[in-house]
Amino acid sequence: MAMNRLLRLLGAVLAAAAALGSAQSASPVRIMPLGDSITGSPGCWRALLWRKLQAAGVTNTKFVGTLPAQGCGFTYDGANEGHGGFLATGIVANKQLPGWLAQTHPDVVMMHLGTNDVWNNKPADDILAAFSAMVDWMRASKPGMKILVAQIIPMNPPNCKDCGARVVALNKAIPAWAANATSPASPVTVVDCWTGFDPAKDTGDGVHPNSAGNEKMATCWFAPLVAAIKG
């Protein structure tokens, strides 16, 4: 009987050790922030988001992209694909995303795109068609890609009087597009970065977040990203 108890105890210890080794060897979730200057120049909402994840104990992450972190006052995991001035329609026309995906191999893409398309008066349907093409490329890179797509922050620049209404039109169309694009294997989640964001208070130029805007963007991404990481 004593031998049996010893064997059971030994088996339990070995199983626990195997589980611990498996957890320690598990690869981190690779996350690509994809966007324009709002995401990348310097995009300090990403730094705040990373810090929120760390504080919540969500540390099994690696942010990826061909662009490095920029200075945000503290060290953070800041690789990204936030290309200043880029349009969603332009990324598709120039077939740029497949190369970025091939270099970085993300498991999750968090996309805030469309601001420059709106500025250049691209119709919402054209922007969403570009989103669809990018989703196809993401799934070609990883069939189980988890895709987070923002309803983008409002904009009210002094030299684009119609931009605000165009953002409203794009954001209004995104949920129906996402519902059609999603799949059980590769879900598309809409992230509401619009609600509660005031371009008069939360930007310095009607477009790019200031410190208050960065806090709001970090908050809008946090819960959806945690769900994608843990899912």
Biotite code that builds the C-alpha atoms (Angstrom):
import biotite.structure as struc

atoms = struc.array([
    struc.Atom([0.000, 0.000, 0.000], chain_id="A", res_id=1, res_name="MET", atom_name="CA", element="C"),
    struc.Atom([2.813, 2.387, 0.884], chain_id="A", res_id=2, res_name="ALA", atom_name="CA", element="C"),
    struc.Atom([4.451, 1.655, -2.464], chain_id="A", res_id=3, res_name="MET", atom_name="CA", element="C"),
    struc.Atom([1.186, 2.429, -4.277], chain_id="A", res_id=4, res_name="ASN", atom_name="CA", element="C"),
    struc.Atom([0.876, 5.769, -2.472], chain_id="A", res_id=5, res_name="ARG", atom_name="CA", element="C"),
    struc.Atom([4.474, 6.568, -3.327], chain_id="A", res_id=6, res_name="LEU", atom_name="CA", element="C"),
    struc.Atom([3.888, 5.763, -6.988], chain_id="A", res_id=7, res_name="LEU", atom_name="CA", element="C"),
    struc.Atom([0.749, 7.917, -7.073], chain_id="A", res_id=8, res_name="ARG", atom_name="CA", element="C"),
    struc.Atom([2.617, 10.782, -5.442], chain_id="A", res_id=9, res_name="LEU", atom_name="CA", element="C"),
    struc.Atom([5.482, 10.413, -7.896], chain_id="A", res_id=10, res_name="LEU", atom_name="CA", element="C"),
    struc.Atom([3.005, 10.416, -10.800], chain_id="A", res_id=11, res_name="GLY", atom_name="CA", element="C"),
    struc.Atom([1.365, 13.589, -9.521], chain_id="A", res_id=12, res_name="ALA", atom_name="CA", element="C"),
    struc.Atom([4.719, 15.318, -9.162], chain_id="A", res_id=13, res_name="VAL", atom_name="CA", element="C"),
    struc.Atom([5.752, 14.330, -12.689], chain_id="A", res_id=14, res_name="LEU", atom_name="CA", element="C"),
    struc.Atom([2.425, 15.509, -14.131], chain_id="A", res_id=15, res_name="ALA", atom_name="CA", element="C"),
    struc.Atom([2.740, 18.866, -12.364], chain_id="A", res_id=16, res_name="ALA", atom_name="CA", element="C"),
    struc.Atom([6.283, 19.262, -13.622], chain_id="A", res_id=17, res_name="ALA", atom_name="CA", element="C"),
    struc.Atom([5.193, 18.448, -17.173], chain_id="A", res_id=18, res_name="ALA", atom_name="CA", element="C"),
    struc.Atom([2.376, 20.991, -16.981], chain_id="A", res_id=19, res_name="ALA", atom_name="CA", element="C"),
    struc.Atom([4.728, 23.648, -15.659], chain_id="A", res_id=20, res_name="LEU", atom_name="CA", element="C"),
    struc.Atom([7.249, 22.938, -18.394], chain_id="A", res_id=21, res_name="GLY", atom_name="CA", element="C"),
    struc.Atom([4.524, 23.138, -21.033], chain_id="A", res_id=22, res_name="SER", atom_name="CA", element="C"),
    struc.Atom([3.321, 26.482, -19.682], chain_id="A", res_id=23, res_name="ALA", atom_name="CA", element="C"),
    struc.Atom([6.828, 27.866, -19.543], chain_id="A", res_id=24, res_name="GLN", atom_name="CA", element="C"),
    struc.Atom([7.611, 26.758, -23.092], chain_id="A", res_id=25, res_name="SER", atom_name="CA", element="C"),
    struc.Atom([4.372, 28.068, -24.609], chain_id="A", res_id=26, res_name="ALA", atom_name="CA", element="C"),
    struc.Atom([5.018, 30.708, -27.225], chain_id="A", res_id=27, res_name="SER", atom_name="CA", element="C"),
    struc.Atom([3.764, 34.217, -26.482], chain_id="A", res_id=28, res_name="PRO", atom_name="CA", element="C"),
    struc.Atom([0.792, 35.573, -28.410], chain_id="A", res_id=29, res_name="VAL", atom_name="CA", element="C"),
    struc.Atom([2.157, 37.697, -31.253], chain_id="A", res_id=30, res_name="ARG", atom_name="CA", element="C"),
    struc.Atom([0.198, 40.942, -31.721], chain_id="A", res_id=31, res_name="ILE", atom_name="CA", element="C"),
    struc.Atom([0.494, 43.303, -34.696], chain_id="A", res_id=32, res_name="MET", atom_name="CA", element="C"),
    struc.Atom([-0.814, 46.862, -34.272], chain_id="A", res_id=33, res_name="PRO", atom_name="CA", element="C"),
    struc.Atom([-1.666, 47.905, -37.842], chain_id="A", res_id=34, res_name="LEU", atom_name="CA", element="C"),
    struc.Atom([-2.476, 51.449, -38.868], chain_id="A", res_id=35, res_name="GLY", atom_name="CA", element="C"),
    struc.Atom([-1.210, 54.888, -39.797], chain_id="A", res_id=36, res_name="ASP", atom_name="CA", element="C"),
    struc.Atom([0.417, 57.666, -37.760], chain_id="A", res_id=37, res_name="SER", atom_name="CA", element="C"),
    struc.Atom([-2.246, 57.381, -35.061], chain_id="A", res_id=38, res_name="ILE", atom_name="CA", element="C"),
    struc.Atom([-0.839, 53.909, -34.413], chain_id="A", res_id=39, res_name="THR", atom_name="CA", element="C"),
    struc.Atom([2.823, 54.521, -35.090], chain_id="A", res_id=40, res_name="GLY", atom_name="CA", element="C"),
    struc.Atom([4.019, 58.113, -34.715], chain_id="A", res_id=41, res_name="SER", atom_name="CA", element="C"),
    struc.Atom([4.628, 57.606, -31.814], chain_id="A", res_id=42, res_name="PRO", atom_name="CA", element="C"),
    struc.Atom([1.320, 55.923, -30.979], chain_id="A", res_id=43, res_name="GLY", atom_name="CA", element="C"),
    struc.Atom([1.879, 56.110, -27.225], chain_id="A", res_id=44, res_name="CYS", atom_name="CA", element="C"),
    struc.Atom([-1.539, 54.568, -26.603], chain_id="A", res_id=45, res_name="TRP", atom_name="CA", element="C"),
    struc.Atom([0.245, 51.299, -27.471], chain_id="A", res_id=46, res_name="ARG", atom_name="CA", element="C"),
    struc.Atom([2.724, 51.906, -24.654], chain_id="A", res_id=47, res_name="ALA", atom_name="CA", element="C"),
    struc.Atom([-0.121, 52.584, -22.234], chain_id="A", res_id=48, res_name="LEU", atom_name="CA", element="C"),
    struc.Atom([-1.948, 49.486, -23.471], chain_id="A", res_id=49, res_name="LEU", atom_name="CA", element="C"),
    struc.Atom([1.143, 47.340, -22.933], chain_id="A", res_id=50, res_name="TRP", atom_name="CA", element="C"),
    struc.Atom([1.467, 48.726, -19.399], chain_id="A", res_id=51, res_name="ARG", atom_name="CA", element="C"),
    struc.Atom([-2.195, 47.937, -18.708], chain_id="A", res_id=52, res_name="LYS", atom_name="CA", element="C"),
    struc.Atom([-1.618, 44.352, -19.859], chain_id="A", res_id=53, res_name="LEU", atom_name="CA", element="C"),
    struc.Atom([1.420, 44.014, -17.591], chain_id="A", res_id=54, res_name="GLN", atom_name="CA", element="C"),
    struc.Atom([-0.506, 45.404, -14.622], chain_id="A", res_id=55, res_name="ALA", atom_name="CA", element="C"),
    struc.Atom([-3.307, 42.895, -15.262], chain_id="A", res_id=56, res_name="ALA", atom_name="CA", element="C"),
    struc.Atom([-0.846, 39.994, -15.400], chain_id="A", res_id=57, res_name="GLY", atom_name="CA", element="C"),
    struc.Atom([-1.299, 39.483, -19.125], chain_id="A", res_id=58, res_name="VAL", atom_name="CA", element="C"),
    struc.Atom([2.378, 39.020, -19.925], chain_id="A", res_id=59, res_name="THR", atom_name="CA", element="C"),
    struc.Atom([2.340, 36.191, -22.498], chain_id="A", res_id=60, res_name="ASN", atom_name="CA", element="C"),
    struc.Atom([2.521, 38.679, -25.381], chain_id="A", res_id=61, res_name="THR", atom_name="CA", element="C"),
    struc.Atom([4.948, 39.865, -28.009], chain_id="A", res_id=62, res_name="LYS", atom_name="CA", element="C"),
    struc.Atom([4.081, 42.910, -30.084], chain_id="A", res_id=63, res_name="PHE", atom_name="CA", element="C"),
    struc.Atom([5.364, 42.556, -33.637], chain_id="A", res_id=64, res_name="VAL", atom_name="CA", element="C"),
    struc.Atom([5.913, 44.748, -36.680], chain_id="A", res_id=65, res_name="GLY", atom_name="CA", element="C"),
    struc.Atom([8.621, 45.991, -38.983], chain_id="A", res_id=66, res_name="THR", atom_name="CA", element="C"),
    struc.Atom([8.677, 49.377, -37.211], chain_id="A", res_id=67, res_name="LEU", atom_name="CA", element="C"),
    struc.Atom([10.304, 49.912, -33.793], chain_id="A", res_id=68, res_name="PRO", atom_name="CA", element="C"),
    struc.Atom([8.915, 51.509, -30.663], chain_id="A", res_id=69, res_name="ALA", atom_name="CA", element="C"),
    struc.Atom([9.185, 55.274, -30.351], chain_id="A", res_id=70, res_name="GLN", atom_name="CA", element="C"),
    struc.Atom([9.789, 57.220, -27.159], chain_id="A", res_id=71, res_name="GLY", atom_name="CA", element="C"),
    struc.Atom([6.800, 57.375, -24.826], chain_id="A", res_id=72, res_name="CYS", atom_name="CA", element="C"),
    struc.Atom([8.524, 58.014, -21.515], chain_id="A", res_id=73, res_name="GLY", atom_name="CA", element="C"),
    struc.Atom([9.138, 54.422, -20.466], chain_id="A", res_id=74, res_name="PHE", atom_name="CA", element="C"),
    struc.Atom([10.381, 51.180, -21.996], chain_id="A", res_id=75, res_name="THR", atom_name="CA", element="C"),
    struc.Atom([7.687, 49.006, -23.562], chain_id="A", res_id=76, res_name="TYR", atom_name="CA", element="C"),
    struc.Atom([7.195, 46.297, -26.178], chain_id="A", res_id=77, res_name="ASP", atom_name="CA", element="C"),
    struc.Atom([6.478, 48.599, -29.086], chain_id="A", res_id=78, res_name="GLY", atom_name="CA", element="C"),
    struc.Atom([7.063, 46.929, -32.456], chain_id="A", res_id=79, res_name="ALA", atom_name="CA", element="C"),
    struc.Atom([4.241, 47.881, -34.825], chain_id="A", res_id=80, res_name="ASN", atom_name="CA", element="C"),
    struc.Atom([2.983, 48.512, -38.365], chain_id="A", res_id=81, res_name="GLU", atom_name="CA", element="C"),
    struc.Atom([1.824, 52.081, -37.863], chain_id="A", res_id=82, res_name="GLY", atom_name="CA", element="C"),
    struc.Atom([2.870, 53.793, -41.098], chain_id="A", res_id=83, res_name="HIS", atom_name="CA", element="C"),
    struc.Atom([2.327, 57.542, -41.128], chain_id="A", res_id=84, res_name="GLY", atom_name="CA", element="C"),
    struc.Atom([0.242, 58.786, -44.041], chain_id="A", res_id=85, res_name="GLY", atom_name="CA", element="C"),
    struc.Atom([-0.779, 55.313, -45.251], chain_id="A", res_id=86, res_name="PHE", atom_name="CA", element="C"),
    struc.Atom([-4.268, 54.581, -46.542], chain_id="A", res_id=87, res_name="LEU", atom_name="CA", element="C"),
    struc.Atom([-6.018, 51.224, -46.190], chain_id="A", res_id=88, res_name="ALA", atom_name="CA", element="C"),
    struc.Atom([-6.786, 51.413, -49.899], chain_id="A", res_id=89, res_name="THR", atom_name="CA", element="C"),
    struc.Atom([-3.139, 52.216, -50.603], chain_id="A", res_id=90, res_name="GLY", atom_name="CA", element="C"),
    struc.Atom([-1.826, 49.289, -48.546], chain_id="A", res_id=91, res_name="ILE", atom_name="CA", element="C"),
    struc.Atom([-4.006, 46.993, -50.639], chain_id="A", res_id=92, res_name="VAL", atom_name="CA", element="C"),
    struc.Atom([-3.203, 48.634, -53.977], chain_id="A", res_id=93, res_name="ALA", atom_name="CA", element="C"),
    struc.Atom([0.512, 48.322, -53.204], chain_id="A", res_id=94, res_name="ASN", atom_name="CA", element="C"),
    struc.Atom([0.191, 44.810, -51.742], chain_id="A", res_id=95, res_name="LYS", atom_name="CA", element="C"),
    struc.Atom([2.229, 45.780, -48.673], chain_id="A", res_id=96, res_name="GLN", atom_name="CA", element="C"),
    struc.Atom([0.534, 43.748, -45.944], chain_id="A", res_id=97, res_name="LEU", atom_name="CA", element="C"),
    struc.Atom([1.603, 40.257, -47.111], chain_id="A", res_id=98, res_name="PRO", atom_name="CA", element="C"),
    struc.Atom([5.267, 41.195, -46.728], chain_id="A", res_id=99, res_name="GLY", atom_name="CA", element="C"),
    struc.Atom([4.725, 42.606, -43.232], chain_id="A", res_id=100, res_name="TRP", atom_name="CA", element="C"),
    struc.Atom([2.857, 39.464, -42.212], chain_id="A", res_id=101, res_name="LEU", atom_name="CA", element="C"),
    struc.Atom([5.566, 37.202, -43.623], chain_id="A", res_id=102, res_name="ALA", atom_name="CA", element="C"),
    struc.Atom([8.220, 39.015, -41.597], chain_id="A", res_id=103, res_name="GLN", atom_name="CA", element="C"),
    struc.Atom([6.353, 39.130, -38.281], chain_id="A", res_id=104, res_name="THR", atom_name="CA", element="C"),
    struc.Atom([3.916, 36.139, -38.104], chain_id="A", res_id=105, res_name="HIS", atom_name="CA", element="C"),
    struc.Atom([1.202, 37.652, -35.875], chain_id="A", res_id=106, res_name="PRO", atom_name="CA", element="C"),
    struc.Atom([-1.514, 35.641, -34.138], chain_id="A", res_id=107, res_name="ASP", atom_name="CA", element="C"),
    struc.Atom([-3.634, 38.749, -33.541], chain_id="A", res_id=108, res_name="VAL", atom_name="CA", element="C"),
    struc.Atom([-3.957, 41.898, -35.661], chain_id="A", res_id=109, res_name="VAL", atom_name="CA", element="C"),
    struc.Atom([-5.392, 45.038, -34.102], chain_id="A", res_id=110, res_name="MET", atom_name="CA", element="C"),
    struc.Atom([-6.206, 47.495, -36.872], chain_id="A", res_id=111, res_name="MET", atom_name="CA", element="C"),
    struc.Atom([-7.005, 51.210, -36.663], chain_id="A", res_id=112, res_name="HIS", atom_name="CA", element="C"),
    struc.Atom([-7.119, 52.274, -40.296], chain_id="A", res_id=113, res_name="LEU", atom_name="CA", element="C"),
    struc.Atom([-9.158, 54.569, -42.499], chain_id="A", res_id=114, res_name="GLY", atom_name="CA", element="C"),
    struc.Atom([-8.267, 58.032, -41.246], chain_id="A", res_id=115, res_name="THR", atom_name="CA", element="C"),
    struc.Atom([-6.156, 58.919, -44.281], chain_id="A", res_id=116, res_name="ASN", atom_name="CA", element="C"),
    struc.Atom([-8.673, 57.293, -46.616], chain_id="A", res_id=117, res_name="ASP", atom_name="CA", element="C"),
    struc.Atom([-11.364, 59.540, -45.145], chain_id="A", res_id=118, res_name="VAL", atom_name="CA", element="C"),
    struc.Atom([-9.056, 62.544, -45.498], chain_id="A", res_id=119, res_name="TRP", atom_name="CA", element="C"),
    struc.Atom([-8.616, 61.657, -49.173], chain_id="A", res_id=120, res_name="ASN", atom_name="CA", element="C"),
    struc.Atom([-12.380, 61.301, -49.655], chain_id="A", res_id=121, res_name="ASN", atom_name="CA", element="C"),
    struc.Atom([-12.349, 57.546, -50.291], chain_id="A", res_id=122, res_name="LYS", atom_name="CA", element="C"),
    struc.Atom([-15.881, 56.132, -50.034], chain_id="A", res_id=123, res_name="PRO", atom_name="CA", element="C"),
    struc.Atom([-16.648, 53.885, -47.081], chain_id="A", res_id=124, res_name="ALA", atom_name="CA", element="C"),
    struc.Atom([-17.372, 50.998, -49.465], chain_id="A", res_id=125, res_name="ASP", atom_name="CA", element="C"),
    struc.Atom([-13.865, 51.279, -50.931], chain_id="A", res_id=126, res_name="ASP", atom_name="CA", element="C"),
    struc.Atom([-12.301, 51.335, -47.476], chain_id="A", res_id=127, res_name="ILE", atom_name="CA", element="C"),
    struc.Atom([-14.261, 48.259, -46.412], chain_id="A", res_id=128, res_name="LEU", atom_name="CA", element="C"),
    struc.Atom([-13.289, 46.462, -49.609], chain_id="A", res_id=129, res_name="ALA", atom_name="CA", element="C"),
    struc.Atom([-9.674, 47.143, -48.648], chain_id="A", res_id=130, res_name="ALA", atom_name="CA", element="C"),
    struc.Atom([-10.366, 45.774, -45.169], chain_id="A", res_id=131, res_name="PHE", atom_name="CA", element="C"),
    struc.Atom([-11.738, 42.595, -46.767], chain_id="A", res_id=132, res_name="SER", atom_name="CA", element="C"),
    struc.Atom([-8.628, 42.162, -48.875], chain_id="A", res_id=133, res_name="ALA", atom_name="CA", element="C"),
    struc.Atom([-6.452, 42.602, -45.790], chain_id="A", res_id=134, res_name="MET", atom_name="CA", element="C"),
    struc.Atom([-8.500, 40.039, -43.863], chain_id="A", res_id=135, res_name="VAL", atom_name="CA", element="C"),
    struc.Atom([-7.901, 37.559, -46.700], chain_id="A", res_id=136, res_name="ASP", atom_name="CA", element="C"),
    struc.Atom([-4.156, 38.183, -46.485], chain_id="A", res_id=137, res_name="TRP", atom_name="CA", element="C"),
    struc.Atom([-4.214, 37.806, -42.704], chain_id="A", res_id=138, res_name="MET", atom_name="CA", element="C"),
    struc.Atom([-5.954, 34.439, -42.972], chain_id="A", res_id=139, res_name="ARG", atom_name="CA", element="C"),
    struc.Atom([-3.558, 33.317, -45.677], chain_id="A", res_id=140, res_name="ALA", atom_name="CA", element="C"),
    struc.Atom([-0.775, 34.082, -43.197], chain_id="A", res_id=141, res_name="SER", atom_name="CA", element="C"),
    struc.Atom([-2.558, 32.283, -40.333], chain_id="A", res_id=142, res_name="LYS", atom_name="CA", element="C"),
    struc.Atom([-5.956, 30.603, -40.849], chain_id="A", res_id=143, res_name="PRO", atom_name="CA", element="C"),
    struc.Atom([-6.830, 31.139, -37.189], chain_id="A", res_id=144, res_name="GLY", atom_name="CA", element="C"),
    struc.Atom([-5.940, 34.832, -37.145], chain_id="A", res_id=145, res_name="MET", atom_name="CA", element="C"),
    struc.Atom([-7.861, 36.890, -34.585], chain_id="A", res_id=146, res_name="LYS", atom_name="CA", element="C"),
    struc.Atom([-8.670, 40.277, -36.078], chain_id="A", res_id=147, res_name="ILE", atom_name="CA", element="C"),
    struc.Atom([-9.641, 43.361, -34.105], chain_id="A", res_id=148, res_name="LEU", atom_name="CA", element="C"),
    struc.Atom([-10.932, 46.255, -36.219], chain_id="A", res_id=149, res_name="VAL", atom_name="CA", element="C"),
    struc.Atom([-11.491, 49.692, -34.731], chain_id="A", res_id=150, res_name="ALA", atom_name="CA", element="C"),
    struc.Atom([-14.320, 52.058, -35.297], chain_id="A", res_id=151, res_name="GLN", atom_name="CA", element="C"),
    struc.Atom([-11.779, 54.825, -35.633], chain_id="A", res_id=152, res_name="ILE", atom_name="CA", element="C"),
    struc.Atom([-11.480, 57.881, -33.430], chain_id="A", res_id=153, res_name="ILE", atom_name="CA", element="C"),
    struc.Atom([-13.341, 61.004, -34.609], chain_id="A", res_id=154, res_name="PRO", atom_name="CA", element="C"),
    struc.Atom([-11.483, 63.715, -36.450], chain_id="A", res_id=155, res_name="MET", atom_name="CA", element="C"),
    struc.Atom([-12.137, 67.420, -36.904], chain_id="A", res_id=156, res_name="ASN", atom_name="CA", element="C"),
    struc.Atom([-9.123, 69.018, -38.573], chain_id="A", res_id=157, res_name="PRO", atom_name="CA", element="C"),
    struc.Atom([-9.517, 72.666, -39.596], chain_id="A", res_id=158, res_name="PRO", atom_name="CA", element="C"),
    struc.Atom([-8.632, 71.945, -43.225], chain_id="A", res_id=159, res_name="ASN", atom_name="CA", element="C"),
    struc.Atom([-11.060, 69.051, -43.798], chain_id="A", res_id=160, res_name="CYS", atom_name="CA", element="C"),
    struc.Atom([-14.551, 70.194, -42.917], chain_id="A", res_id=161, res_name="LYS", atom_name="CA", element="C"),
    struc.Atom([-16.213, 67.005, -44.189], chain_id="A", res_id=162, res_name="ASP", atom_name="CA", element="C"),
    struc.Atom([-13.842, 64.541, -42.513], chain_id="A", res_id=163, res_name="CYS", atom_name="CA", element="C"),
    struc.Atom([-15.939, 64.241, -39.359], chain_id="A", res_id=164, res_name="GLY", atom_name="CA", element="C"),
    struc.Atom([-19.032, 63.128, -41.255], chain_id="A", res_id=165, res_name="ALA", atom_name="CA", element="C"),
    struc.Atom([-16.993, 60.708, -43.363], chain_id="A", res_id=166, res_name="ARG", atom_name="CA", element="C"),
    struc.Atom([-15.642, 59.036, -40.222], chain_id="A", res_id=167, res_name="VAL", atom_name="CA", element="C"),
    struc.Atom([-19.208, 58.668, -38.954], chain_id="A", res_id=168, res_name="VAL", atom_name="CA", element="C"),
    struc.Atom([-20.218, 56.987, -42.224], chain_id="A", res_id=169, res_name="ALA", atom_name="CA", element="C"),
    struc.Atom([-17.267, 54.588, -42.115], chain_id="A", res_id=170, res_name="LEU", atom_name="CA", element="C"),
    struc.Atom([-17.786, 53.654, -38.467], chain_id="A", res_id=171, res_name="ASN", atom_name="CA", element="C"),
    struc.Atom([-21.492, 53.105, -39.032], chain_id="A", res_id=172, res_name="LYS", atom_name="CA", element="C"),
    struc.Atom([-20.706, 50.611, -41.808], chain_id="A", res_id=173, res_name="ALA", atom_name="CA", element="C"),
    struc.Atom([-18.019, 48.638, -39.963], chain_id="A", res_id=174, res_name="ILE", atom_name="CA", element="C"),
    struc.Atom([-20.232, 46.403, -37.739], chain_id="A", res_id=175, res_name="PRO", atom_name="CA", element="C"),
    struc.Atom([-22.219, 44.971, -40.659], chain_id="A", res_id=176, res_name="ALA", atom_name="CA", element="C"),
    struc.Atom([-19.010, 44.436, -42.627], chain_id="A", res_id=177, res_name="TRP", atom_name="CA", element="C"),
    struc.Atom([-17.428, 42.675, -39.633], chain_id="A", res_id=178, res_name="ALA", atom_name="CA", element="C"),
    struc.Atom([-20.451, 40.433, -39.118], chain_id="A", res_id=179, res_name="ALA", atom_name="CA", element="C"),
    struc.Atom([-20.124, 39.292, -42.720], chain_id="A", res_id=180, res_name="ASN", atom_name="CA", element="C"),
    struc.Atom([-16.333, 38.893, -42.522], chain_id="A", res_id=181, res_name="ALA", atom_name="CA", element="C"),
    struc.Atom([-16.105, 36.989, -39.249], chain_id="A", res_id=182, res_name="THR", atom_name="CA", element="C"),
    struc.Atom([-15.744, 33.224, -38.988], chain_id="A", res_id=183, res_name="SER", atom_name="CA", element="C"),
    struc.Atom([-15.536, 30.744, -36.089], chain_id="A", res_id=184, res_name="PRO", atom_name="CA", element="C"),
    struc.Atom([-11.906, 29.965, -36.900], chain_id="A", res_id=185, res_name="ALA", atom_name="CA", element="C"),
    struc.Atom([-10.878, 33.578, -37.485], chain_id="A", res_id=186, res_name="SER", atom_name="CA", element="C"),
    struc.Atom([-13.174, 35.996, -35.661], chain_id="A", res_id=187, res_name="PRO", atom_name="CA", element="C"),
    struc.Atom([-13.390, 39.667, -36.575], chain_id="A", res_id=188, res_name="VAL", atom_name="CA", element="C"),
    struc.Atom([-14.131, 41.804, -33.519], chain_id="A", res_id=189, res_name="THR", atom_name="CA", element="C"),
    struc.Atom([-15.247, 45.437, -33.735], chain_id="A", res_id=190, res_name="VAL", atom_name="CA", element="C"),
    struc.Atom([-13.485, 47.694, -31.228], chain_id="A", res_id=191, res_name="VAL", atom_name="CA", element="C"),
    struc.Atom([-15.283, 50.929, -30.419], chain_id="A", res_id=192, res_name="ASP", atom_name="CA", element="C"),
    struc.Atom([-12.634, 53.647, -30.186], chain_id="A", res_id=193, res_name="CYS", atom_name="CA", element="C"),
    struc.Atom([-15.149, 56.308, -31.224], chain_id="A", res_id=194, res_name="TRP", atom_name="CA", element="C"),
    struc.Atom([-17.457, 56.521, -28.224], chain_id="A", res_id=195, res_name="THR", atom_name="CA", element="C"),
    struc.Atom([-16.363, 59.036, -25.626], chain_id="A", res_id=196, res_name="GLY", atom_name="CA", element="C"),
    struc.Atom([-13.495, 60.412, -27.710], chain_id="A", res_id=197, res_name="PHE", atom_name="CA", element="C"),
    struc.Atom([-13.650, 64.179, -28.195], chain_id="A", res_id=198, res_name="ASP", atom_name="CA", element="C"),
    struc.Atom([-11.294, 65.560, -30.869], chain_id="A", res_id=199, res_name="PRO", atom_name="CA", element="C"),
    struc.Atom([-11.458, 69.001, -29.250], chain_id="A", res_id=200, res_name="ALA", atom_name="CA", element="C"),
    struc.Atom([-10.157, 67.659, -25.931], chain_id="A", res_id=201, res_name="LYS", atom_name="CA", element="C"),
    struc.Atom([-8.390, 64.417, -26.867], chain_id="A", res_id=202, res_name="ASP", atom_name="CA", element="C"),
    struc.Atom([-6.273, 65.540, -29.832], chain_id="A", res_id=203, res_name="THR", atom_name="CA", element="C"),
    struc.Atom([-3.828, 68.348, -30.421], chain_id="A", res_id=204, res_name="GLY", atom_name="CA", element="C"),
    struc.Atom([-4.718, 68.905, -34.056], chain_id="A", res_id=205, res_name="ASP", atom_name="CA", element="C"),
    struc.Atom([-8.176, 67.423, -34.550], chain_id="A", res_id=206, res_name="GLY", atom_name="CA", element="C"),
    struc.Atom([-6.671, 64.084, -35.646], chain_id="A", res_id=207, res_name="VAL", atom_name="CA", element="C"),
    struc.Atom([-3.826, 62.687, -33.510], chain_id="A", res_id=208, res_name="HIS", atom_name="CA", element="C"),
    struc.Atom([-4.405, 61.747, -29.864], chain_id="A", res_id=209, res_name="PRO", atom_name="CA", element="C"),
    struc.Atom([-2.856, 63.822, -27.115], chain_id="A", res_id=210, res_name="ASN", atom_name="CA", element="C"),
    struc.Atom([-2.107, 62.327, -23.691], chain_id="A", res_id=211, res_name="SER", atom_name="CA", element="C"),
    struc.Atom([-5.807, 62.183, -22.793], chain_id="A", res_id=212, res_name="ALA", atom_name="CA", element="C"),
    struc.Atom([-6.625, 60.625, -26.145], chain_id="A", res_id=213, res_name="GLY", atom_name="CA", element="C"),
    struc.Atom([-3.882, 58.047, -25.749], chain_id="A", res_id=214, res_name="ASN", atom_name="CA", element="C"),
    struc.Atom([-5.383, 56.973, -22.428], chain_id="A", res_id=215, res_name="GLU", atom_name="CA", element="C"),
    struc.Atom([-8.783, 56.591, -24.063], chain_id="A", res_id=216, res_name="LYS", atom_name="CA", element="C"),
    struc.Atom([-7.367, 54.554, -26.938], chain_id="A", res_id=217, res_name="MET", atom_name="CA", element="C"),
    struc.Atom([-5.494, 52.255, -24.562], chain_id="A", res_id=218, res_name="ALA", atom_name="CA", element="C"),
    struc.Atom([-8.744, 51.722, -22.682], chain_id="A", res_id=219, res_name="THR", atom_name="CA", element="C"),
    struc.Atom([-10.821, 50.995, -25.789], chain_id="A", res_id=220, res_name="CYS", atom_name="CA", element="C"),
    struc.Atom([-8.374, 48.289, -26.916], chain_id="A", res_id=221, res_name="TRP", atom_name="CA", element="C"),
    struc.Atom([-7.689, 46.662, -23.555], chain_id="A", res_id=222, res_name="PHE", atom_name="CA", element="C"),
    struc.Atom([-10.694, 44.368, -22.994], chain_id="A", res_id=223, res_name="ALA", atom_name="CA", element="C"),
    struc.Atom([-11.041, 43.179, -26.632], chain_id="A", res_id=224, res_name="PRO", atom_name="CA", element="C"),
    struc.Atom([-7.311, 42.464, -26.823], chain_id="A", res_id=225, res_name="LEU", atom_name="CA", element="C"),
    struc.Atom([-7.300, 40.533, -23.533], chain_id="A", res_id=226, res_name="VAL", atom_name="CA", element="C"),
    struc.Atom([-10.211, 38.455, -24.819], chain_id="A", res_id=227, res_name="ALA", atom_name="CA", element="C"),
    struc.Atom([-8.307, 37.692, -28.026], chain_id="A", res_id=228, res_name="ALA", atom_name="CA", element="C"),
    struc.Atom([-5.156, 36.769, -26.112], chain_id="A", res_id=229, res_name="ILE", atom_name="CA", element="C"),
    struc.Atom([-6.990, 34.477, -23.697], chain_id="A", res_id=230, res_name="LYS", atom_name="CA", element="C"),
    struc.Atom([-9.327, 33.039, -26.308], chain_id="A", res_id=231, res_name="GLY", atom_name="CA", element="C"),
])
